[in-house]
Amino acid sequence: MKNIYKVRIFISSVIIILSLLAFFGVFYGVKVFDIQLAALVQRTITDFTWVALFLLALILILTFVFGRFYCSVICPLGIIQELVSFLSREKNTALKINAPIKYYIAAVFFGCIIGGSVIFARYIDPYTIFGSGITLSKIGIILLFVVLLVALTKRRFFCTNICPVGAVLGSISKCSYNKIYINTEKCVSCGMCEKSCQSGCINVEDKSVENETCIKCLKCFSTCKKGAIQYGKRPVKFSIKRRELIIAASTLIVFGGAIKTGLELSKNFVKKVADIILPAGAGEPNRMTNKCLNCNLCIENCPNKILTKANNDFSAVHIDYTKGKGYCKYNCKKCSEVCPSGAIKKITLEEKQHTRIAMAIINEEKCKQCGACAIDCPAGAIAQIDGKIVLDGTKCIGCARCTKSCQFDAIEIFAVNEQRRI
């Protein structure tokens, strides 16, 4: 087990490199974000597939069997925190706190998601904080800075006492089949394991490990020279304290209230938004607002760079045809492929090519009947008949390719209220 820490570091390094490459739009061949827990929960609800359900069940089952490895191996924000705390390890100490506030945060977080809205989740989901921060979103930068500032001095405090994903996985890990524990016969109480612990879960005085807050960074294995840190099945007498029952009951009440809040937000948050064009698979503005985590992964991976971040006009990712190359590629569905939350549904290329996301209108006064738009229209919606340009509204999908062909600014693109299959 002494070398297991090195193995974990290697896997974490691969994950964070893949994460950075994906958010820089360089490479996204291995979909590490399809297994980010909050996004996966929402995708299972919003854009259900058996694959999504299987991945969600797999994470929960593995946590129950092996403990909370997710936070140190899969979560990119967790890995970044570990790197920051390592750089400041001389003055960095973990806090031995297991505050119940995290359960209430988790109840609101997942309750709102199940209710149908991710508006609250955007500000505390670890995956979203990482993504929006890396892509230089204003709020994302602030949130990422705060989390890393805490990690700089108090190690993984965010993971153990605030993170809603960590709260759920920690609760499962508390009852996990395999746990980290201290062999009291081998332990000499040197305190090295406690000093190296990222989450403050080791108590040398009573030689115990709090597996709920333990993120399984495995540093203690490489630190302990006596082999007193062990991992495996350890019989523990199950007992529930009165305080724990009260916390559990109150958490369920908060969870129920959060579901209702999520339902209300999903209905009323966006009543009317004008001139917003969304990528194929997003549906309509109200749905996109309540499903998009604003992680900005789709923005960074859009080949034509027409997707834009949330702004004062719209609080979720949307299309801006004045950016990048100014049109949506007919043979591209990259945003659908990379979206981990189901805000942009995973659709086939054929479905994308027959989904109307906007509508083109030709200004006859400006049109010079040159025919360039008819030649370049990928959907065959524009034709030149008897020397006159004719637009077939039943075929137009609003990709805006025609606007790039027209030299006379005779074509305008207008948003539609709801995307439709044509």
C-alpha positions, 0 to 999 in steps of 0.5 A: 500500500505504500506505493498506492499514493503514487498510483493515485497521483498518476491517475489524478495527473492524467485526469487534470491534464485531460480536464485542462486540454478539454477546457482549452478546446485542444482535446476531448477524446476521453470524456472525463466530465461525463462522470462529474456527479452533479452534472451526471445527476442532472443529465440522468433527470433531464436527458435520460440515457441508460449510460448516464444512469449506469455511470451515476450508479457506478460512482455511488456503488464504487464509493460504497465499496471503496470510499470517497476516491472521487474527490481525489481522483476524478474531481478537477477542482479537488485535484487543483486544491491539492496542488495548491495546498502542496505548494504551501505545505509548510504553513498549511494545516487541515481543520478538524471540522465536520460541520452539519451545514454541508448537509443542508447545502447539499439538500438545497443543491440536489433538491433544486436540481431534481426540482428542475433548476441549476441556478443555485448549483452554478455557484457551488458545484465543484465542476462548474466552479472549475470550468467557469474559473478556467474559462475566465468567467467573472463569477467563476474566477471569483469563486475559484479564487476563494476556494483556492485561497481556502486551500492555500491555508486550510487544505481541503476545507471546501471539500469536507465542509461545504461541497454538496457533492462531497457531502453526499459521497462522504455520507456514503463513504462513512458506511463504506465496505472498505475504510482507512484505519489505524492499526493501534498495535503498530502506531507509535503516535508520531503524528506524521499521518495527521500532519500530512492529512489533506482533510483533517480526518486523522486523530492521532490521540485516539488513533482514529480516522473519520472516513466521512471526511477522508477524501482518500488522497492516500498520502498517509500511506506514504508518510507512515513508516511503521505501516500502521495506516491500513485499508480494508474491511474493519468491523464497526458497531453501527449506532445512530446518535440523537444528534445525527437523527435530528440532522437527517430529519431536518435535512430531508425537510430542507431537501423537500423544500428545495425540490419545490423551489426548483420547480418554481424556478424552472417555471418562472425564472425566464418568462420572456427572452427576446432575440436569444438563439440557442444551440441545437438540443437546448430547446427553448430559453427557459429550459436552457436557463434552468439546465445550463451549469455555465461550465463553458465547456461547449464554448471552448470546444465550438469550432466556429466560436459562436457560443458565448457566455452568460451575460446581461442579455441571457443567464446561460450559454447562447449563440452570438452570430457576430462572434467567431466565424459567424455561423453554425457548422452544418456537419458539427454537433460538438456542443451536444457531444461535450455538454455533461449536464444535458442542457444541450441534449445529446443528439445525432447529426441528422437530428441537428441538421433538421432542428430549427434554432433560428430563421433567416429572412431576406431583405429584397431591397438589399438583395442583388440576386447574386445567388451566393447564398443559394450555393452555400446554404447547406440545408437547401432552404435557399434557391435561385429560381428564374434569376430570383432568390427564394427562401423556403421557410420550411427548410431553414434551420437558422444556421446563418451560413447564408449571412457569411456568403451575402456581400450586401447584408441582405439576410438577417437571422431571427430567434425562434421561441422554441426549437423544432424538428423540421 
